Amino acid sequence: MSQTLFSPAWYKVADLKVRIRKHADIHRHVYRGKVWYVLQDHVTGQFQRFTPQAYQLIGLMNGERTLQQIWDIACQQLKEELPSQDEVINLVGQLNKANVMQTDVLPSIKHLHRRGETEQKKKLLQQLKSPLSVRIPLLDPERFLFATRFIARALFSFGGALLWLAIVILGIVLATLHWTELTNNLSDQVLGLENLVLMALVYPVIKLAHELGHGWAVKRWGGEVHEMGVMLLIFIPVPYVDASAASSFSNKYQRMIVGAVGVFAELFIAALAMLVWVLVEPGVVRALAYNVMLIGGVSTLLFNGNPLLRFDAYYVLADFLEIPNLAARGNAQVGYLVKRYLFRISAVRSNAYSKSESFWLALYAVTSYIYRLFVMVAISLFVASKYFFIGIILAIWSVMSSLIIPIVKAIAKPRQDPLMRRKSPYIYLGGAAVITAIAFLLFYVPAPYKTYAQGVIYVPQNAYIRAQTNGFVRQVFLEGGAQVEQGTALLQLDAPDLQAKAEILKGQFAEAKLRYDASVNNRTESEILLQELKYLGQEYQDVQRRLQHLSVISPAKGQLIFAQRHLQEGHYFHRGEIIGYVVDVEHLPIAAMISEDDIDRVSNQTHAVWLKLASQPEPEYASAIIRQAPSSTHLLPSSVLSTDGGGLIVLDPNRTTELESYKSYFRVELDSSNARIQRFDERVHVLFEHDAEPIAYRWYRSIRRLLLRQFDV
């Protein structure tokens, strides 16, 4: 309520007789525990929200009472909740602007013409702001939706919900089972020229089902849909329907279903496409099914299903939170917070009606803005990786609409806003000081610079105990954990088949020797038998060496650790299989894997290295780089560095070896002498310290690397 009850401009409107036009209806809604009244204009499809006090005033507007009479009645009825005369004037102005108010004064033709031009300019400006989503109304679908309303009753029923849930769950299960095949080489699959043609054909059909879902949902609860047309979404014609009539529903869950049903429809179609994709052989039908899944599944969840973008999920969230016009009011609330607490303007009024509403408005405004920037950059980079020119145009447009234009508006705001105009010199000076301070911090002040990587305590190859031949464990001489010297006998293997083979070869060698001695008079036969004799001799020597290896000895000095916790007699080892390790635990080496982006800085600009063991989060140990591999590799030293083992490195989904990473890394050996190592195969957190450097230069390098990686420029 205004501080002053009376207005000096009241005499201009006191004798005005007003009434609400017949094409407007008023609906009672409850938002966050408070009663509101929503005025629906059936001609324009617009909605206005009013307080109970304003609704009571509107109810008195019958075309016969003057505003003075309405004011007098309101004084008796509303008492302490009586709005001021300025607020009544603002209410009349709001109704007049919405074109739902009729007065006893003939409107000015010039004024109506000017208003029409203003509305046209506003629509044109809105189209220019969103050049990739131009709406072209074509027809009124109300007759069709009315004739097919039985479909709405079937869809929005308990049976329809169960059918939808069953198909979608089945589709999700199948997608999980075939995930690697679905995502393999995704960029080339999606952006191939042939696939783009298929996608352009499929997309409008899916969106038609999406929009019909909205229309039937509105029809299910008694609403009307009078506009259907084509929207040029990134220059691709897709259908749309105006389901704004759902805003008149007093039940918020009905409004939420209307908003969400398009996403539900696309997910249902995507699940059906998943079934088709699994059942059919590769070909055109399978390619179409793949595109249906991509559009109905992935794009739906990223865009229509994401409330941070102003698509379907946004309206669902707004209805769930019971905060109408969430995005616009969120931006206004951020503006209020800036004016009130940063610029100290006490006359400004909050857009929120409670602290919780203020929190949600500000949170949504900030997060949605950040996410929109992220999506635009991601789409631009994704498209530019295949179609460079189109991607650059998208990037320029996103920067202009999301950064440049808002900054220009923010700069002009203090001169245009009456509340800020008086303080505009201080605001500009303060803003310039803040920008200068930020630039100084970013470009001049050196900040600590560190590179983080993960490493592992590993067992060197010379400490591995491997079975040199196939065999069963006959006897274990030492228990795991024992200290051994190099050459100490650890266990005895038994290989009956190898021993039998040795006896056979021994007999064959003796027989061949006798035949060779007997063929002394036949030179040709003697040469053949000599070659056979040499072959059998080599085979016998090889078997003898393998028999000697049945006695497993320690390869080094250290602690004996068996790969099997309880190694028992009779256990079979294949040749080359790891039996265990002999390690000096306190002096085990450490290797870190450094990405290609960081290796130059780590190699040439590191002046200190610090280690933290995963089992010891508190102590920090000094280290140093011992050596670096000259070339990158995809082979990891241990599974603990991979995401499967809790690390950060992603494994290649098409790997041919167990520990093959998706990206290549440089292996760097680190000094472990200062670390108190207690076990091997443990993750190590490594910090490489570099010379302090302003943050802006790091951002520049990161952006440059991103462009190099995406475009090879």
N, C-alpha and C positions, 0 to 999 in steps of 0.2 A: 504494500500500500504506500502511496506517495505520502510525503510528510505534510504537504499542503492539500487540504480537502477541496478547496475551490480553485477554479482556473480563470485567469483573466480572459481567456478565449471562449468561455462558455456561452456568452451572449450570441456568438455566431451560429451555434448549433442548437440552442435551447428550444427553438420553435420547430425544429425539424421533425417530421413524422416519418418513421422508418418501419420496415417490416422485412422478414426473411422471404426470399423468393421460394416459389413452390418446388423448384427443382433441387432444393437442399433439404436433407434430413439430418437429425441429430441423434447420436447413439451414446448410451451411457457406458463408460469404460472405467476399469479400476487399474491404476498403475501404482505399484509399490505401496499398496494400502490406502491410496488416496483416490477419491472419485474425480473423474474428468468427463467432459462431454466433447464428443468428436462430431464435428459438422461435416457432412459429406455432400459435395457438389456433384450431382449426377451428370451434369453437362461437361464439366472439365475433368472430372475424376479426381479432383483435389480434395484434401482434407485439412481441417483446421481444428486445433485442440483448445478447449476453454475450461476455466475453473468453474466450480458450481456457482460462484457469485456472478461470473460473466453469463453463465447459462440462464440464471434467473433474470438478468437484464434482457437477454435475448428473448426469453419467453414473454416479456412484457411488450415487445415490439410487434404490435399488430397492425400498424399502418394508420391507426387512429390516435394513439397517444403521441404527444410530443416528447422529446428527450427530457424536457423539464418535468413533465408529468411522470415519466418513467423514473427519473431521479428522485422525485418526491416519494413515490411508492417504495422505491428501494431503500430510502432513508428509514422508513417505518419497518420494513421487513428484515433488512440485513443488519441494521444497527452498527455494532462495532466492526463487522466485516464489510461495511460499505466501501466500495472503491471510490477513489477520488474522481473529480470531474475530468481531470486529465486522462485518467485511465479509461473513463467512459468514452472520451473523444478518441483515444487510441483504439478502443474496441470497435467503434463505428468505422474508423479508418481502415482497420484490418478487414472488417466485413465488406466494406466498399471495394477495397483492393482485390479481395477474392471474388468480387462480382456476384455476391449472394445477397446483397442488400438492395432493397427498393425504397425510394423516398418519394415524398410528395413534390419534389422539385425536379423539373425536367433536366436531364443531364446535358451537359454541353457537348455538342457534336465535335467541337475541336478537341475537348478533353478525351472523349471516347476514341477519336482518331489517334491522339497522341498515345493513349494507353495501348491501343492495338499495335502501334509501331514499336512501343517499348517491349511488348510481349514478343513480337517477332524478332527484335534484336536480341532479346534474352535467349530465345530458342536457338537463333543462329550462333550466338556466342557459345552456348552450351555444346552445339555440334562441333564448333571449332576446337573447343577444349577436349573433345573426345572424337577426333577424326576417324578413329578405328572402330567406332560403334555408332554408326548413323542409323536412326530409325526411320522407316518409311511405312506409315499406316496404309493398309490395303482394304480390309473388309471388316465386317461386324460378324463375329462367330457365334453370337448369342443363339440364333436359331439352331445351328448345328449342335451346340452344347446342350440345348434344351431337349432336342430330339434324341440325343444319346446319353441322357442323364442316368439311364439304367446302368451304363458302364461305370459311372461315378459311384453308384450305390454298391456295385459289385467290388470295385477296387478298394473302396474305403469301408471295408467290413472286416470282421475277425478272420474269416476264411482267406480273404485277399492278403491280409497281413501275414498269416501263416505261410501261404504260398510264396510270398516275396522273401520271407526270412529263410525258408528252406532252399530256394534257388540261389540266393546270395551266399549263404554259408557253403553250399556245394561248390560254387564258383571260387570262393576264397580258398577252400581246401585244394582244389585242382590247381589254382594259380601258385599256391605254396609249393606243391609237388613239382611243378614245371617252371619254377622261378628262374633257374639258371638259363634254360632254353628261351624263356620269354625276354630276358634282359640282355642276352648275349648280343654284343655289337649294336646296342640300342640306337645310337646316333645315326649310323648308316641305314638301319632299318627304317627309321622314322623319316629322315630327311632325303631319302632317295627319291628321284624324280617320279618314278612310277608309283611309289607309295604315297607321295603327296597328292597325286591325281586321285587315287583311291580314297584318301582321307577327305579330300574336297567333296567327293560324291557321298561319302558316308555321313559326314558331319551334319549337313542340314536335316537328314532323315532322323538322326538321333535327337537333334534339337527340337524337331517337330513333336516327337513323342514327349520330350521334356516339357515343352510349352503346353501341350494338350493336357498333361498331368496337372499343371497349374490351373488350367481352365476348368477341368472336371472337379478339382478340389474346391474351387470357388463355387461351382454349381452345386456341389454336394451339400453345402450349408446355406444355400439360398441366395448367393450373390449373383451378379450379372457381369458378363465380360463383353464389352462392346468394341474392343479394338484388337485387331490382329494384323500383323504385317511382317515386313522383312527388315532385319537389322544387318547392316554391312559390318560384320565383325572381322576386323583386319581385312576388309574388302571381300570377305566371303559371305554370300547371302545366307542368312539363317533366319528361321521364323521366330516370332515372339508374340506373346499375348500380354495385354495389360490386365494383370490380376490385382490391381490396386484396390478393387472392391473388397478384398479380404480385410483391409484396414478398418472396415466398419464392423467386423465381427467382435462382439464383446468378449468372447471366450478366447483367451490368448493361445490356448493349445490348438484351436482351429486355425488361427492365423499362422502358427508355427508349422502345422502340417501343410498348409498352402505353400509356404515358403520352401519347405524341405522336399515336397513331393517330386519336384523336378530331379533332384539328386537321387532320390529313391528310384525313379524311373530309369535313369541312366545306369545306376548300379545293377538293376535288374536285367537290363539289356546287356550290359557287360558280362554278367554272370552267364546268361544264355550263350553269348558269343564264346565264352570260355569253354562251355560244353561242346560247341561246334568245333572249336579249334582243336580240342583233344580228339574228337571222333573222326574228323576228315583227314584225308591225305594232303600233303603240301600242294598248293595251287591257288587259284583265284579266290575260291571260297574261304580257304584258310587265311589268306591275306586280308580279305574283308573282315573276317572275324577278329583278326589281330588288331585292326584299326578300330573296330567297334570297342574292343576291350580298352584300347589306349585312350580313346575319347571318353567313353562312358565310365572308365575306372580312374585312370591316373589324372586326366585333365579335370574331371569332375571334383575329385578330392582336393586338387591343388587350387582350383579356382572357385567353382560354384559351391564346393563344400568347405571353403575356407572363409570364416567370418571376417577376416582382416581385409578382404576385398569386398567391394559393394555388389556382391552377387547374392544368390539365394541364402547362403548361410548367414550373411549379415543380417537379413531381416528376421531369420529365426532367432539369432542371438538377441537382437533388439527386443523382440517379443518375449523371449525368455527372461531377460533382465527387466522387462517392462519399462524400457526407456525408448520411446519413439524418437525417430530422427536422430539416431545415435551418432552417426558420423558428423553431421553438421553441428549438432550441439556439443559434441566432443571438441571440435576445433574451436568453437566459441568459448568453451570452458577453459581451454588452454590459454586463449586470448585473455580471458578474465583473470586467470591466475598470474599471467605476466603483468597485466596492468595493475592488479591489486597489490601484488607482493614484490614485484621487481621495480615498477615505476611509481608505486605508492599513491595510486589514484583511488581515493576512498569512495568517490561517487559511482564507480562502476558496480554493476549488479551481476551476481552469479547466475549462471544458466541452470544450475542444479537446485533441486528442492530438498536435498539432504546430503550429508557428508558421504554416505555410501554411493549415491548417484554421482557426486562430484568425482569420487575415486574412479568409478567405471568410465565416466566420460573422458577424463584425462588419460587414463590407461589406454583406452581404445584409440584415442586420437594419436598418441605417440607410437604405439605398436603397429597400428595399421599404416601409418606413414612410412615407418622403417621397412615394413614388409613389402609395401608397394614398390619402394625403391629397389629392394632385393629382387623382387619378381621381374621388374623391368630390366634390370641389369642382367639377370640370369637368362631371360628370354633373348635379349639382344646378343649376348655372347653365344648362346646356343645356336641361334639362327646364323650369326656371322661366321661361325666355324664352318658352315657349308655355303652360305650365300653372303659374302662379305658386305656388299653394297647395301643390301636390305637391312642387315644387322646394324650397320653404322647409322642408317636413317632412323631406325627404331631407337638406338642409343641417344642420338641427338634429340629426338622428340621427347624421350623420357627425361633427359636432363633439363630440357626447357620447361616441361610441364611440372616436374616434381621439384626442381631446384631453383632455376633462374627466375621463373615467374613468381613463385612464392617469396623469393628474396626481394624482388622489385616491389611487390605489394607491401612487404614488411617495411621497406625503406620509406614508402610513400604514406604508410598508415598514420604516423604521428602528425602529418600535415593535414590529413583528411578527417580524422576522428576529433569531434569537438572536445571530448574529455581529455584527449592527449595533446591538443594543439597548444595549450598554454605551457605545457612542459616539454614541448618538442625540442627546444634548444638543448635542454639537459639530457633528453633521451638520446639525441644524436651524438652529443658529446660523450655520454656514457657508453653508447653503443660503439662509437669509434675507439674509445679507451679499451673496451672489452675485446674488440676485434684485434686491436694492436697488441694487447697482452697475450691473446691466444696465438697470434702470428709469431710473437716473440718466443713464446714457449715452444711452438712447433718447429720453427726454423732456426732458432739461435741457441736455446738452452740445451746443452747436452744431457741426455737421459741415459741411465744405466742400460746396457745392451747385453743381452744374454740369449744364447740359443739353447733350447731344450731338446734333448734326445733321450731315447731309451737304449740301454745296453743290457748285456747279460754276462754273468759269470759262467764261463764255459770250460769244458775239459779239453785240453789239447789232444791232437790225434795220437801223439806218442804215449799217451796215458791210457788209451783204449786197450782192453783185453778182448781180442776177437778169436773166435774158433777158427783155426787154420784148416780144419777138416771136419766133416760130418762125424758125429759120435754121441754116445750116451755118457752121462756122468757116472763114472765107476766109484770115484772116491774124491771127497773134498777134504783137503789137508788143513785149510785155515777157515775161520769164521769171518764173515764180513765185519769190517771195522778194525781188523788187525793191521799193525804196522809191518810192512815187508820191505825187503831189499830187492834191488834189481837182480833178476835171475832166480828168485825164490819160487819153488814149486807150489802152485796154488791148488790144482786139482788134476785128476787123471780121467781122461775120456776113454771110452771103449768103443771100438769099431769092428765088430766081428766080420762084417762083409769085407772090410779093407784088409784084415788079417788073412781071410780066406783068399782074397785076390792075390795077396803077397805070396802065399803058398803055391797057388796055381801058376803065377808068373815064374816062381823059382823052379817049379817042375818043367814048365815050358822052356825056360832058358837052358836047363840041363839037357833036355831032349834035343833042342836045337844045336847045342854044343856038340853032342854026340854025332848028330847027322852031319854037321859041318866037318868034324874030324874025319868022318867016313867018306866025304866027297872030295878028298884031296886030289883024286885023279880026274875029276870032272870039273873043269874050270868054270863053266857057265853055272852049274848048280852050286858050286862053291861060292860064287859071287852073290847069288840070290840068298843063300843061307846065311852069308855074312851080314847082309843088310837086315835080315830077320833077327839075327842074333843081337845086332846093335839096337834095334827097336825094342826087343824084349828087355834088354839090359837097361835102357833108359826108362821104360815103364816100371821095371822093378825098383830102380833107384828112386823114382818119383813116389812110388807107394811107400818105400822105406822112410823117405823124408816126412810123408804125411803121418806115418805111424809114430815117428819121433815127436811130431807136433801134438799127438794125443796127450802128451804131458805138457800142461799149460803152465807157463812160468810168468813171473812178474816182469813187465816191460820197463819198470822204473821203480824208484824208491818212493814210498809214501803209504797212504792209508788205502787198504783194500775195500772196495765197495762193489758188491755184486749187483747186476741189473735186476736179478730176481731177489726179492727180499729174503725168501727162504729157499735157497738152492738145495735141492734134494737129489740123492742118487737116482739114476734112471732118467733124469731130464735130458732131452735130446736137443742138441745144438746143430744148426746148419752151418756150413762153411761160410765164414764172413760175419756171422751173427755176433752181436756184442754180448760178451759174458759179464763184463764189469769194467771197472776202472781202478787204476792205482794213482791216487792224486795226493798232492801236497795242498790240502784245503786252504791253508793260510796264504798261499802264493799262487792261487789260480788266476789265470789271465781274464781280462774284461774286454769285450768288444762292443762298440756302439755302432748303430746303423744311422748314417747321416743322409738326408735327402739331397737330391741334386741341387735344389734351391739353396741349401745351407752350406754345402761342402766348401765352397770358395772362402766364405767367411770363417768357417771353422778351421780351415787349413792355414789361412794367411793372417787372420786377425784375432786369434785367440791368445790371451796372455795369462789365463788361469782356467783350470778345469776342476770342478767339484763333483763329488759322487755322493749319492745317498742310496743305501741298500733298501730294498722293499721291506725286508724284515726288521730294519733299524731306521725308522723314519726320523729320528732326532739327530744322531751324529752326522756330520758332514765331513767327508775326507778329501784332502787335496790330492790331485792327480795330474797327469800330463799325457800328451799324445806321444806314443812310442813310435808308431808307424801308421801309414795309411795305404790302403789298397790303391794301386794306380788306376784302376778302372772300376766302374760300378758293376753291381751284380744284383740278380733277383733272388739269390739263394740266402736265406736267413740262417744264422747260426743256431737258433733255438725257436721252438714254438711259442715261448713266453713273450716274444716280441710281436707276434701276430695278434690280430683281433680275436682269433679263436682261443688264444691263450691269455687273453686279458690285456694285450699290448695295443699299440696304435697302428701297426702296419697291416694293411689290407692284403690278403692273399689273392692271387690270381684265380678267378673262378674256373679258368681253363688250364690250370697248372698241370704239368706232367710229373712234377716231383712234389713231395709232401709240403715243403717249406719254400715254395716259389711265390714271391711277392708280386703284386700287380704293377707297382712302380719299381724302378731300379734305385738302389742305395749304395753308398760308399761305406765300406767297412773300415772302422778306425779302431786300432788297438790302443788301450789305455793302461797307464801304470796303476797297478793294484797293490803296491807295497804298503801303502798307508792304511788301506781298508782292512777292517777286522772281519774277514770273510769266514763264514761258518758253514756254508753249503754251496754247491754248484747248481747251475741252471736256475739261478735267482735273478729276477729283474733288477736292474740298476738304473736309477734316475741320474742323468748327467746334465750338468750345466756348464756350457762353454762361455766364459766371460770375454767380452770384447771391449774395445775402447768406447767410452761414452759418445753418443751421437744424437743429434736432434731427431725427433720422431718423424718429421716430414720427409726426411731422406729415406727412411725405412719404408714409409708408405709408397714413395715414388718407386723404389726397387720392387716392392710387392706388386704394384700395378703393372710395372714394366714386365715382370716375369709372367704375370697372368696373360698379358697380350702376346708375349712371345710363345707361351704354351698354347694359346688358343689359335693364333693366326700365323705363327712362324714369321712374324715381322719384327 
